[in-house]
Amino acid sequence: MKYQANPVIVDAFEIQKVEPAEPTVADPAALGTKITLDTGSVVTATSAMTARMTPVPGDYWVIQSDGYQYLNPRQVFLRKYSPVLEKTKPTVEELERILNSEEERPVRINDDGSITPL
């Protein structure tokens, strides 16, 4: 039987730096990998997260909407995900400029109410 993944929107951060994590007082036996993200935040990948791949700068730290976090190699991430562009509505001034322009240019009104000149 074939399956299709449900569309999912994720937060993703490009990995900038990777280094071994230092054991902490709270968990002196903890093993992991300290990862610096493009936001400057530092997270720790558990040994379970790195069991299938060793992250390198340029890979991605991904967080699903349900909180599940995982690593993705750069090429896999770029093949699977694309940026979500925020929908914007034109300002009154932009609408007036488009509608009152001397050129007769057709426009498209998008589903979200925004207008795109054609």
MOPAC internal coordinates of N, CA, C and O (Angstrom, degrees):
PM7 1SCF
backbone

  N    0.0000 0     0.00 0     0.00 0    0    0    0
  C    1.4432 1     0.00 0     0.00 0    1    0    0
  C    1.5253 1   108.94 1     0.00 0    2    1    0
  O    1.2310 1   120.51 1   -43.98 1    3    2    1
  N    1.3220 1   116.64 1   136.02 1    3    2    1
  C    1.4572 1   121.32 1   178.18 1    5    3    2
  C    1.5190 1   109.66 1   -88.51 1    6    5    3
  O    1.2310 1   121.16 1   -29.42 1    7    6    5
  N    1.3328 1   115.38 1   150.58 1    7    6    5
  C    1.4645 1   122.02 1   178.21 1    9    7    6
  C    1.5138 1   109.99 1  -130.71 1   10    9    7
  O    1.2310 1   121.16 1   -29.73 1   11   10    9
  N    1.3024 1   115.38 1   150.27 1   11   10    9
  C    1.4539 1   121.14 1   175.30 1   13   11   10
  C    1.5217 1   107.76 1  -121.67 1   14   13   11
  O    1.2310 1   120.59 1   -45.21 1   15   14   13
  N    1.3117 1   116.48 1   134.79 1   15   14   13
  C    1.4628 1   120.59 1   178.56 1   17   15   14
  C    1.5252 1   109.37 1   -69.30 1   18   17   15
  O    1.2310 1   121.06 1   -39.54 1   19   18   17
  N    1.3186 1   115.57 1   140.46 1   19   18   17
  C    1.4520 1   120.25 1   174.82 1   21   19   18
  C    1.5263 1   108.58 1   -70.18 1   22   21   19
  O    1.2310 1   120.49 1   -36.33 1   23   22   21
  N    1.3191 1   116.67 1   143.67 1   23   22   21
  C    1.4672 1   117.39 1   175.81 1   25   23   22
  C    1.5219 1   109.33 1   -60.77 1   26   25   23
  O    1.2310 1   120.94 1   -45.71 1   27   26   25
  N    1.2956 1   115.80 1   134.29 1   27   26   25
  C    1.4572 1   120.47 1  -179.47 1   29   27   26
  C    1.5242 1   108.23 1  -135.14 1   30   29   27
  O    1.2310 1   120.87 1   -40.91 1   31   30   29
  N    1.3114 1   115.94 1   139.09 1   31   30   29
  C    1.4542 1   120.88 1   175.47 1   33   31   30
  C    1.5196 1   106.85 1  -104.12 1   34   33   31
  O    1.2310 1   120.93 1   -49.25 1   35   34   33
  N    1.3197 1   115.83 1   130.75 1   35   34   33
  C    1.4589 1   121.20 1  -176.50 1   37   35   34
  C    1.5229 1   110.23 1  -125.21 1   38   37   35
  O    1.2310 1   121.03 1   -20.09 1   39   38   37
  N    1.3143 1   115.63 1   159.91 1   39   38   37
  C    1.4543 1   121.89 1   165.91 1   41   39   38
  C    1.5198 1   105.01 1   -96.12 1   42   41   39
  O    1.2310 1   120.46 1   -46.08 1   43   42   41
  N    1.3044 1   116.72 1   133.92 1   43   42   41
  C    1.4621 1   120.00 1  -178.27 1   45   43   42
  C    1.5181 1   109.78 1  -135.83 1   46   45   43
  O    1.2310 1   121.47 1   -36.89 1   47   46   45
  N    1.3226 1   114.80 1   143.11 1   47   46   45
  C    1.4512 1   121.57 1  -176.71 1   49   47   46
  C    1.5155 1   108.88 1  -132.25 1   50   49   47
  O    1.2310 1   120.86 1   -49.20 1   51   50   49
  N    1.3211 1   115.96 1   130.80 1   51   50   49
  C    1.4554 1   119.43 1   179.58 1   53   51   50
  C    1.5257 1   109.58 1   -74.84 1   54   53   51
  O    1.2310 1   121.18 1   -45.02 1   55   54   53
  N    1.3149 1   115.36 1   134.98 1   55   54   53
  C    1.4672 1   121.71 1   179.59 1   57   55   54
  C    1.5243 1   109.15 1   -77.47 1   58   57   55
  O    1.2310 1   120.90 1   -51.14 1   59   58   57
  N    1.3302 1   115.88 1   128.86 1   59   58   57
  C    1.4594 1   121.95 1  -179.34 1   61   59   58
  C    1.5245 1   112.66 1  -101.92 1   62   61   59
  O    1.2310 1   120.84 1   144.96 1   63   62   61
  N    1.3416 1   115.99 1   -35.04 1   63   62   61
  C    1.4697 1   120.27 1  -174.71 1   65   63   62
  C    1.5234 1   108.80 1  -148.02 1   66   65   63
  O    1.2310 1   120.91 1   -36.89 1   67   66   65
  N    1.3338 1   115.87 1   143.11 1   67   66   65
  C    1.4638 1   121.94 1   179.92 1   69   67   66
  C    1.5190 1   108.00 1  -132.21 1   70   69   67
  O    1.2310 1   120.80 1   -49.30 1   71   70   69
  N    1.3386 1   116.08 1   130.70 1   71   70   69
  C    1.4636 1   120.64 1   176.96 1   73   71   70
  C    1.5238 1   109.85 1  -153.31 1   74   73   71
  O    1.2310 1   119.93 1   -20.86 1   75   74   73
  N    1.3290 1   117.73 1   159.14 1   75   74   73
  C    1.4684 1   119.59 1   179.12 1   77   75   74
  C    1.5226 1   110.29 1   -61.81 1   78   77   75
  O    1.2310 1   120.67 1   -38.53 1   79   78   77
  N    1.3103 1   116.32 1   141.47 1   79   78   77
  C    1.4619 1   121.35 1   176.75 1   81   79   78
  C    1.5178 1   109.35 1   -81.28 1   82   81   79
  O    1.2310 1   121.00 1   -36.90 1   83   82   81
  N    1.3001 1   115.70 1   143.10 1   83   82   81
  C    1.4600 1   121.17 1   177.15 1   85   83   82
  C    1.5233 1   108.95 1   -86.05 1   86   85   83
  O    1.2310 1   119.85 1   -41.89 1   87   86   85
  N    1.3243 1   117.90 1   138.11 1   87   86   85
  C    1.4718 1   119.84 1   174.55 1   89   87   86
  C    1.5310 1   109.46 1   -58.40 1   90   89   87
  O    1.2310 1   120.88 1   -34.03 1   91   90   89
  N    1.3256 1   115.92 1   145.97 1   91   90   89
  C    1.4538 1   120.44 1  -179.73 1   93   91   90
  C    1.5184 1   110.17 1  -108.02 1   94   93   91
  O    1.2310 1   120.65 1   -13.02 1   95   94   93
  N    1.3165 1   116.36 1   166.98 1   95   94   93
  C    1.4612 1   121.27 1   176.45 1   97   95   94
  C    1.5204 1   109.53 1   -62.27 1   98   97   95
  O    1.2310 1   120.72 1   140.92 1   99   98   97
  N    1.3301 1   116.22 1   -39.08 1   99   98   97
  C    1.4624 1   120.68 1  -179.41 1  101   99   98
  C    1.5258 1   112.12 1   -66.37 1  102  101   99
  O    1.2310 1   120.36 1   148.89 1  103  102  101
  N    1.3227 1   116.93 1   -31.11 1  103  102  101
  C    1.4602 1   120.49 1  -178.41 1  105  103  102
  C    1.5322 1   109.10 1  -147.96 1  106  105  103
  O    1.2310 1   120.55 1  -100.84 1  107  106  105
  N    1.3518 1   116.55 1    79.16 1  107  106  105
  C    1.4583 1   120.09 1  -175.35 1  109  107  106
  C    1.5268 1   114.45 1   -65.25 1  110  109  107
  O    1.2310 1   119.97 1   161.76 1  111  110  109
  N    1.3369 1   117.66 1   -18.24 1  111  110  109
  C    1.4614 1   120.43 1  -178.82 1  113  111  110
  C    1.5300 1   111.92 1   -96.15 1  114  113  111
  O    1.2310 1   120.90 1   179.08 1  115  114  113
  N    1.3263 1   115.89 1    -0.92 1  115  114  113
  C    1.4647 1   118.60 1  -175.88 1  117  115  114
  C    1.5164 1   111.54 1   -64.66 1  118  117  115
  O    1.2310 1   121.68 1   -44.13 1  119  118  117
  N    1.3002 1   114.38 1   135.87 1  119  118  117
  C    1.4561 1   120.83 1   173.92 1  121  119  118
  C    1.5181 1   107.28 1  -113.83 1  122  121  119
  O    1.2310 1   120.70 1   -33.10 1  123  122  121
  N    1.2763 1   116.27 1   146.90 1  123  122  121
  C    1.4530 1   119.22 1   179.02 1  125  123  122
  C    1.5056 1   110.17 1   179.18 1  126  125  123
  O    1.2310 1   122.28 1     5.69 1  127  126  125
  N    1.3101 1   113.23 1  -174.31 1  127  126  125
  C    1.4513 1   121.03 1  -178.93 1  129  127  126
  C    1.5208 1   108.07 1  -127.97 1  130  129  127
  O    1.2310 1   120.59 1   -54.73 1  131  130  129
  N    1.3224 1   116.47 1   125.27 1  131  130  129
  C    1.4579 1   121.88 1   178.69 1  133  131  130
  C    1.5243 1   107.80 1   -83.94 1  134  133  131
  O    1.2310 1   121.23 1   -52.31 1  135  134  133
  N    1.3301 1   115.25 1   127.69 1  135  134  133
  C    1.4560 1   121.73 1  -175.33 1  137  135  134
  C    1.5213 1   109.70 1  -125.16 1  138  137  135
  O    1.2310 1   121.08 1   -52.16 1  139  138  137
  N    1.3238 1   115.53 1   127.84 1  139  138  137
  C    1.4586 1   120.97 1   174.76 1  141  139  138
  C    1.5234 1   107.76 1   -98.63 1  142  141  139
  O    1.2310 1   121.17 1   -52.57 1  143  142  141
  N    1.3452 1   115.38 1   127.43 1  143  142  141
  C    1.4573 1   121.19 1  -176.94 1  145  143  142
  C    1.5270 1   110.90 1   -95.55 1  146  145  143
  O    1.2310 1   121.11 1   -10.70 1  147  146  145
  N    1.3253 1   115.48 1   169.30 1  147  146  145
  C    1.4668 1   120.05 1  -179.26 1  149  147  146
  C    1.5223 1   113.54 1   -65.45 1  150  149  147
  O    1.2310 1   120.00 1   168.56 1  151  150  149
  N    1.3116 1   117.61 1   -11.44 1  151  150  149
  C    1.4666 1   121.61 1   176.34 1  153  151  150
  C    1.5266 1   111.35 1   -88.02 1  154  153  151
  O    1.2310 1   120.71 1   171.44 1  155  154  153
  N    1.3423 1   116.26 1    -8.56 1  155  154  153
  C    1.4614 1   121.25 1  -175.07 1  157  155  154
  C    1.5239 1   111.95 1    93.73 1  158  157  155
  O    1.2310 1   120.10 1   168.05 1  159  158  157
  N    1.3226 1   117.41 1   -11.95 1  159  158  157
  C    1.4648 1   121.16 1   177.49 1  161  159  158
  C    1.5197 1   109.99 1   -66.96 1  162  161  159
  O    1.2310 1   121.24 1   -31.16 1  163  162  161
  N    1.3275 1   115.23 1   148.84 1  163  162  161
  C    1.4635 1   120.87 1   177.19 1  165  163  162
  C    1.5240 1   107.55 1  -116.24 1  166  165  163
  O    1.2310 1   120.65 1   -53.12 1  167  166  165
  N    1.3256 1   116.35 1   126.88 1  167  166  165
  C    1.4616 1   122.82 1   179.51 1  169  167  166
  C    1.5204 1   108.40 1  -124.26 1  170  169  167
  O    1.2310 1   120.88 1   -17.23 1  171  170  169
  N    1.3157 1   115.92 1   162.77 1  171  170  169
  C    1.4598 1   120.03 1   178.04 1  173  171  170
  C    1.5165 1   109.61 1  -116.98 1  174  173  171
  O    1.2310 1   121.14 1   -56.98 1  175  174  173
  N    1.3169 1   115.43 1   123.02 1  175  174  173
  C    1.4660 1   121.47 1   174.33 1  177  175  174
  C    1.5200 1   107.27 1   -87.01 1  178  177  175
  O    1.2310 1   120.64 1   -51.93 1  179  178  177
  N    1.3213 1   116.39 1   128.07 1  179  178  177
  C    1.4602 1   120.61 1   178.99 1  181  179  178
  C    1.5219 1   109.98 1   -72.99 1  182  181  179
  O    1.2310 1   121.21 1   -14.43 1  183  182  181
  N    1.3168 1   115.29 1   165.57 1  183  182  181
  C    1.4599 1   119.21 1   177.69 1  185  183  182
  C    1.5343 1   110.68 1   -62.53 1  186  185  183
  O    1.2310 1   120.09 1   150.74 1  187  186  185
  N    1.3244 1   117.44 1   -29.26 1  187  186  185
  C    1.4674 1   120.00 1   176.64 1  189  187  186
  C    1.5339 1   110.51 1   -66.15 1  190  189  187
  O    1.2310 1   120.49 1   143.11 1  191  190  189
  N    1.3338 1   116.66 1   -36.89 1  191  190  189
  C    1.4659 1   120.32 1   179.90 1  193  191  190
  C    1.5243 1   111.46 1   -69.61 1  194  193  191
  O    1.2310 1   120.38 1   150.21 1  195  194  193
  N    1.3149 1   116.89 1   -29.79 1  195  194  193
  C    1.4653 1   120.09 1  -177.22 1  197  195  194
  C    1.5258 1   112.57 1  -100.70 1  198  197  195
  O    1.2310 1   120.07 1  -169.96 1  199  198  197
  N    1.3299 1   117.47 1    10.04 1  199  198  197
  C    1.4633 1   120.54 1  -178.82 1  201  199  198
  C    1.5300 1   111.78 1   -66.10 1  202  201  199
  O    1.2310 1   120.19 1   148.72 1  203  202  201
  N    1.3224 1   117.24 1   -31.28 1  203  202  201
  C    1.4660 1   120.56 1  -176.83 1  205  203  202
  C    1.5147 1   113.73 1  -102.72 1  206  205  203
  O    1.2310 1   120.27 1   166.63 1  207  206  205
  N    1.3205 1   117.09 1   -13.37 1  207  206  205
  C    1.4588 1   119.73 1   179.91 1  209  207  206
  C    1.5180 1   109.85 1  -155.56 1  210  209  207
  O    1.2310 1   120.90 1   -28.34 1  211  210  209
  N    1.2948 1   115.89 1   151.66 1  211  210  209
  C    1.4581 1   122.09 1   174.68 1  213  211  210
  C    1.5240 1   106.68 1  -105.49 1  214  213  211
  O    1.2310 1   120.11 1   -67.47 1  215  214  213
  N    1.3293 1   117.40 1   112.53 1  215  214  213
  C    1.4577 1   118.55 1  -177.10 1  217  215  214
  C    1.5246 1   112.07 1   -67.11 1  218  217  215
  O    1.2310 1   121.55 1   -32.41 1  219  218  217
  N    1.3238 1   114.63 1   147.59 1  219  218  217
  C    1.4651 1   122.34 1   176.36 1  221  219  218
  C    1.5242 1   106.90 1  -134.22 1  222  221  219
  O    1.2310 1   120.54 1   -20.79 1  223  222  221
  N    1.3372 1   116.57 1   159.21 1  223  222  221
  C    1.4631 1   118.07 1   175.72 1  225  223  222
  C    1.5302 1   110.80 1   -53.52 1  226  225  223
  O    1.2310 1   121.53 1   -44.20 1  227  226  225
  N    1.3296 1   114.67 1   135.80 1  227  226  225
  C    1.4627 1   120.70 1  -176.99 1  229  227  226
  C    1.5128 1   112.50 1   104.81 1  230  229  227
  O    1.2310 1   120.06 1   157.36 1  231  230  229
  N    1.3436 1   117.49 1   -22.64 1  231  230  229
  C    1.4600 1   120.77 1   174.30 1  233  231  230
  C    1.5272 1   108.52 1   -73.56 1  234  233  231
  O    1.2310 1   120.33 1    -1.52 1  235  234  233
  N    1.3341 1   116.97 1   178.48 1  235  234  233
  C    1.4613 1   120.83 1  -175.25 1  237  235  234
  C    1.5247 1   113.12 1  -124.56 1  238  237  235
  O    1.2310 1   121.56 1   -37.45 1  239  238  237
  N    1.3293 1   114.63 1   142.55 1  239  238  237
  C    1.4650 1   124.44 1   169.74 1  241  239  238
  C    1.5193 1   104.29 1   -99.10 1  242  241  239
  O    1.2310 1   119.95 1   -59.30 1  243  242  241
  N    1.3309 1   117.71 1   120.70 1  243  242  241
  C    1.4620 1   122.51 1  -172.41 1  245  243  242
  C    1.5263 1   109.66 1  -117.94 1  246  245  243
  O    1.2310 1   121.03 1   -43.20 1  247  246  245
  N    1.3360 1   115.64 1   136.80 1  247  246  245
  C    1.4697 1   121.52 1   177.76 1  249  247  246
  C    1.5222 1   107.76 1  -125.75 1  250  249  247
  O    1.2310 1   120.82 1   -61.72 1  251  250  249
  N    1.3385 1   116.03 1   118.28 1  251  250  249
  C    1.4629 1   121.36 1   177.11 1  253  251  250
  C    1.5176 1   109.63 1   -78.10 1  254  253  251
  O    1.2310 1   120.57 1   -15.73 1  255  254  253
  N    1.3337 1   116.51 1   164.27 1  255  254  253
  C    1.4609 1   121.39 1  -178.65 1  257  255  254
  C    1.5294 1   112.49 1   -62.80 1  258  257  255
  O    1.2310 1   120.06 1   156.32 1  259  258  257
  N    1.3341 1   117.49 1   -23.68 1  259  258  257
  C    1.4691 1   120.28 1   178.13 1  261  259  258
  C    1.5279 1   111.94 1   -86.52 1  262  261  259
  O    1.2310 1   120.19 1  -175.60 1  263  262  261
  N    1.3378 1   117.25 1     4.40 1  263  262  261
  C    1.4568 1   121.62 1   177.28 1  265  263  262
  C    1.5174 1   114.96 1    94.83 1  266  265  263
  O    1.2310 1   119.84 1   169.30 1  267  266  265
  N    1.3194 1   117.91 1   -10.70 1  267  266  265
  C    1.4638 1   121.12 1   179.69 1  269  267  266
  C    1.5233 1   109.40 1   -63.84 1  270  269  267
  O    1.2310 1   120.38 1   -49.33 1  271  270  269
  N    1.3364 1   116.88 1   130.67 1  271  270  269
  C    1.4603 1   122.06 1  -177.71 1  273  271  270
  C    1.5215 1   109.91 1  -118.75 1  274  273  271
  O    1.2310 1   120.93 1   -38.92 1  275  274  273
  N    1.3268 1   115.83 1   141.08 1  275  274  273
  C    1.4545 1   120.15 1   179.47 1  277  275  274
  C    1.5209 1   110.60 1  -155.79 1  278  277  275
  O    1.2310 1   121.60 1   -10.52 1  279  278  277
  N    1.3114 1   114.54 1   169.48 1  279  278  277
  C    1.4600 1   122.56 1   178.14 1  281  279  278
  C    1.5194 1   109.12 1  -102.41 1  282  281  279
  O    1.2310 1   120.73 1   -34.20 1  283  282  281
  N    1.3207 1   116.21 1   145.80 1  283  282  281
  C    1.4588 1   121.01 1   175.78 1  285  283  282
  C    1.5237 1   109.07 1  -134.06 1  286  285  283
  O    1.2310 1   120.18 1   -51.06 1  287  286  285
  N    1.3339 1   117.27 1   128.94 1  287  286  285
  C    1.4666 1   118.34 1   172.92 1  289  287  286
  C    1.5292 1   108.95 1   -60.05 1  290  289  287
  O    1.2310 1   120.83 1   -32.86 1  291  290  289
  N    1.3134 1   116.02 1   147.14 1  291  290  289
  C    1.4659 1   121.93 1  -175.41 1  293  291  290
  C    1.5313 1   112.72 1   -50.24 1  294  293  291
  O    1.2310 1   119.90 1   127.98 1  295  294  293
  N    1.3303 1   117.79 1   -52.02 1  295  294  293
  C    1.4632 1   120.71 1  -175.56 1  297  295  294
  C    1.5240 1   111.83 1   -63.93 1  298  297  295
  O    1.2310 1   120.01 1   142.41 1  299  298  297
  N    1.3237 1   117.59 1   -37.59 1  299  298  297
  C    1.4626 1   120.81 1   177.68 1  301  299  298
  C    1.5219 1   109.53 1   -65.76 1  302  301  299
  O    1.2310 1   120.73 1   134.49 1  303  302  301
  N    1.3292 1   116.20 1   -45.51 1  303  302  301
  C    1.4595 1   120.44 1  -179.06 1  305  303  302
  C    1.5274 1   110.86 1   -60.68 1  306  305  303
  O    1.2310 1   120.29 1   131.92 1  307  306  305
  N    1.3269 1   117.05 1   -48.08 1  307  306  305
  C    1.4601 1   120.32 1  -177.07 1  309  307  306
  C    1.5257 1   112.17 1   -66.55 1  310  309  307
  O    1.2310 1   120.05 1   151.00 1  311  310  309
  N    1.3200 1   117.51 1   -29.00 1  311  310  309
  C    1.4596 1   120.85 1   177.09 1  313  311  310
  C    1.5347 1   111.00 1   -74.90 1  314  313  311
  O    1.2310 1   120.60 1   146.16 1  315  314  313
  N    1.3208 1   116.45 1   -33.84 1  315  314  313
  C    1.4635 1   121.53 1  -172.74 1  317  315  314
  C    1.5290 1   113.75 1   -90.05 1  318  317  315
  O    1.2310 1   119.90 1   145.45 1  319  318  317
  N    1.3182 1   117.79 1   -34.55 1  319  318  317
  C    1.4647 1   121.39 1  -172.92 1  321  319  318
  C    1.5212 1   112.25 1  -117.52 1  322  321  319
  O    1.2310 1   120.95 1   -28.43 1  323  322  321
  N    1.3161 1   115.79 1   151.57 1  323  322  321
  C    1.4623 1   122.28 1   171.81 1  325  323  322
  C    1.5256 1   107.05 1  -135.14 1  326  325  323
  O    1.2310 1   120.55 1   -26.73 1  327  326  325
  N    1.3304 1   116.56 1   153.27 1  327  326  325
  C    1.4707 1   118.99 1  -177.68 1  329  327  326
  C    1.5258 1   111.91 1   -61.46 1  330  329  327
  O    1.2310 1   120.81 1   -34.98 1  331  330  329
  N    1.3185 1   116.07 1   145.02 1  331  330  329
  C    1.4567 1   122.03 1   173.68 1  333  331  330
  C    1.5242 1   105.88 1   -91.01 1  334  333  331
  O    1.2310 1   120.91 1   -63.52 1  335  334  333
  N    1.2988 1   115.87 1   116.48 1  335  334  333
  C    1.4551 1   120.05 1   179.89 1  337  335  334
  C    1.5222 1   109.17 1   -84.84 1  338  337  335
  O    1.2310 1   121.49 1   -48.36 1  339  338  337
  N    1.3183 1   114.76 1   131.64 1  339  338  337
  C    1.4579 1   118.73 1   179.67 1  341  339  338
  C    1.5178 1   109.22 1   -71.88 1  342  341  339
  O    1.2310 1   121.34 1   -44.51 1  343  342  341
  N    1.3184 1   115.04 1   135.49 1  343  342  341
  C    1.4524 1   119.66 1   177.38 1  345  343  342
  C    1.5259 1   107.97 1   -75.65 1  346  345  343
  O    1.2310 1   121.00 1   -45.65 1  347  346  345
  N    1.3043 1   115.70 1   134.35 1  347  346  345
  C    1.4537 1   119.83 1   177.19 1  349  347  346
  C    1.5159 1   109.11 1  -124.96 1  350  349  347
  O    1.2310 1   121.43 1   -31.60 1  351  350  349
  N    1.2897 1   114.88 1   148.40 1  351  350  349
  C    1.4566 1   120.34 1   177.50 1  353  351  350
  C    1.5157 1   107.63 1  -104.02 1  354  353  351
  O    1.2310 1   120.40 1   -36.52 1  355  354  353
  N    1.3229 1   116.85 1   143.48 1  355  354  353
  C    1.4543 1   118.60 1   179.67 1  357  355  354
  C    1.5268 1   110.74 1   -69.74 1  358  357  355
  O    1.2310 1   121.58 1   -26.75 1  359  358  357
  N    1.3039 1   114.58 1   153.25 1  359  358  357
  C    1.4638 1   119.70 1   175.54 1  361  359  358
  C    1.5238 1   108.60 1   -78.13 1  362  361  359
  O    1.2310 1   120.42 1   -14.70 1  363  362  361
  N    1.3078 1   116.80 1   165.30 1  363  362  361
  C    1.4539 1   121.17 1   177.58 1  365  363  362
  C    1.5277 1   109.49 1   -58.57 1  366  365  363
  O    1.2310 1   120.90 1   139.48 1  367  366  365
  N    1.3289 1   115.88 1   -40.52 1  367  366  365
  C    1.4586 1   120.13 1  -179.81 1  369  367  366
  C    1.5267 1   111.23 1   -61.92 1  370  369  367
  O    1.2310 1   120.42 1   138.61 1  371  370  369
  N    1.3480 1   116.80 1   -41.39 1  371  370  369
  C    1.4650 1   119.91 1   178.96 1  373  371  370
  C    1.5263 1   111.17 1   -65.30 1  374  373  371
  O    1.2310 1   120.64 1   138.83 1  375  374  373
  N    1.3359 1   116.37 1   -41.17 1  375  374  373
  C    1.4647 1   119.75 1   177.90 1  377  375  374
  C    1.5192 1   110.89 1   -62.99 1  378  377  375
  O    1.2310 1   120.64 1   134.85 1  379  378  377
  N    1.3140 1   116.39 1   -45.15 1  379  378  377
  C    1.4647 1   119.48 1   179.74 1  381  379  378
  C    1.5245 1   111.04 1   -61.89 1  382  381  379
  O    1.2310 1   120.61 1   137.40 1  383  382  381
  N    1.3410 1   116.43 1   -42.60 1  383  382  381
  C    1.4599 1   120.22 1   179.80 1  385  383  382
  C    1.5283 1   110.53 1   -61.45 1  386  385  383
  O    1.2310 1   120.36 1   136.64 1  387  386  385
  N    1.3243 1   116.91 1   -43.36 1  387  386  385
  C    1.4643 1   120.73 1  -179.29 1  389  387  386
  C    1.5279 1   110.71 1   -67.86 1  390  389  387
  O    1.2310 1   120.68 1   131.70 1  391  390  389
  N    1.3155 1   116.31 1   -48.30 1  391  390  389
  C    1.4547 1   119.83 1  -174.93 1  393  391  390
  C    1.5203 1   112.86 1   -72.81 1  394  393  391
  O    1.2310 1   120.18 1   153.40 1  395  394  393
  N    1.3225 1   117.26 1   -26.60 1  395  394  393
  C    1.4561 1   120.76 1  -177.84 1  397  395  394
  C    1.5236 1   113.06 1  -101.12 1  398  397  395
  O    1.2310 1   120.09 1  -172.36 1  399  398  397
  N    1.3026 1   117.43 1     7.64 1  399  398  397
  C    1.4655 1   118.82 1  -179.11 1  401  399  398
  C    1.5210 1   109.37 1   -66.52 1  402  401  399
  O    1.2310 1   121.30 1   -31.53 1  403  402  401
  N    1.3201 1   115.11 1   148.47 1  403  402  401
  C    1.4611 1   119.84 1  -179.42 1  405  403  402
  C    1.5199 1   111.27 1   -71.01 1  406  405  403
  O    1.2310 1   120.73 1   154.86 1  407  406  405
  N    1.3340 1   116.22 1   -25.14 1  407  406  405
  C    1.4573 1   119.45 1   178.02 1  409  407  406
  C    1.5183 1   108.76 1   -75.60 1  410  409  407
  O    1.2310 1   120.92 1   -37.52 1  411  410  409
  N    1.2947 1   115.85 1   142.48 1  411  410  409
  C    1.4520 1   118.42 1   174.86 1  413  411  410
  C    1.5187 1   108.00 1   -93.17 1  414  413  411
  O    1.2310 1   121.87 1   -93.88 1  415  414  413
  N    1.3205 1   114.03 1    86.12 1  415  414  413
  C    1.4666 1   119.93 1   179.55 1  417  415  414
  C    1.5194 1   108.42 1  -105.35 1  418  417  415
  O    1.2310 1   120.83 1   -49.70 1  419  418  417
  N    1.3117 1   116.02 1   130.30 1  419  418  417
  C    1.4678 1   117.43 1   176.19 1  421  419  418
  C    1.5317 1   110.46 1   -69.41 1  422  421  419
  O    1.2310 1   121.06 1   -29.23 1  423  422  421
  N    1.3105 1   115.58 1   150.77 1  423  422  421
  C    1.4627 1   121.68 1   177.26 1  425  423  422
  C    1.5117 1   108.22 1  -127.31 1  426  425  423
  O    1.2310 1   121.61 1   -23.29 1  427  426  425
  N    1.3239 1   114.52 1   156.71 1  427  426  425
  C    1.4653 1   120.96 1   175.43 1  429  427  426
  C    1.5156 1   107.36 1  -116.00 1  430  429  427
  O    1.2310 1   120.65 1   -48.75 1  431  430  429
  N    1.3156 1   116.36 1   131.25 1  431  430  429
  C    1.4578 1   120.39 1   174.30 1  433  431  430
  C    1.5234 1   106.16 1   -94.69 1  434  433  431
  O    1.2310 1   121.02 1   -60.26 1  435  434  433
  N    1.3209 1   115.65 1   119.74 1  435  434  433
  C    1.4621 1   121.75 1  -176.62 1  437  435  434
  C    1.5211 1   111.35 1   -79.24 1  438  437  435
  O    1.2310 1   121.14 1   -14.97 1  439  438  437
  N    1.3302 1   115.42 1   165.03 1  439  438  437
  C    1.4620 1   121.25 1  -179.12 1  441  439  438
  C    1.5234 1   112.96 1   -55.55 1  442  441  439
  O    1.2310 1   120.60 1   148.63 1  443  442  441
  N    1.3317 1   116.47 1   -31.37 1  443  442  441
  C    1.4697 1   119.52 1  -177.33 1  445  443  442
  C    1.5334 1   112.06 1   -87.58 1  446  445  443
  O    1.2310 1   120.54 1  -175.11 1  447  446  445
  N    1.3441 1   116.57 1     4.89 1  447  446  445
  C    1.4697 1   120.36 1   178.79 1  449  447  446
  C    1.5050 1   113.76 1    94.35 1  450  449  447
  O    1.2310 1   119.74 1   170.92 1  451  450  449
  N    1.3009 1   118.11 1    -9.08 1  451  450  449
  C    1.4606 1   120.48 1   178.41 1  453  451  450
  C    1.5297 1   109.65 1   -75.73 1  454  453  451
  O    1.2310 1   121.12 1   -19.88 1  455  454  453
  N    1.3230 1   115.47 1   160.12 1  455  454  453
  C    1.4581 1   120.77 1  -178.23 1  457  455  454
  C    1.5218 1   109.07 1  -117.27 1  458  457  455
  O    1.2310 1   120.94 1   -45.95 1  459  458  457
  N    1.3208 1   115.80 1   134.05 1  459  458  457
  C    1.4572 1   121.46 1   177.84 1  461  459  458
  C    1.5130 1   108.58 1  -118.20 1  462  461  459
  O    1.2310 1   119.77 1   -60.74 1  463  462  461
  N    1.3495 1   118.04 1   119.26 1  463  462  461
  C    1.4600 1   119.21 1   174.44 1  465  463  462
  C    1.5301 1   109.66 1   -64.89 1  466  465  463
  O    1.2310 1   120.70 1   -39.50 1  467  466  465
  N    1.3070 1   116.27 1   140.50 1  467  466  465
  C    1.4673 1   120.72 1   179.31 1  469  467  466
  C    1.5074 1   110.85 1   -98.31 1  470  469  467
  O    1.2310 1   120.10 1   180.00 1  471  470  469

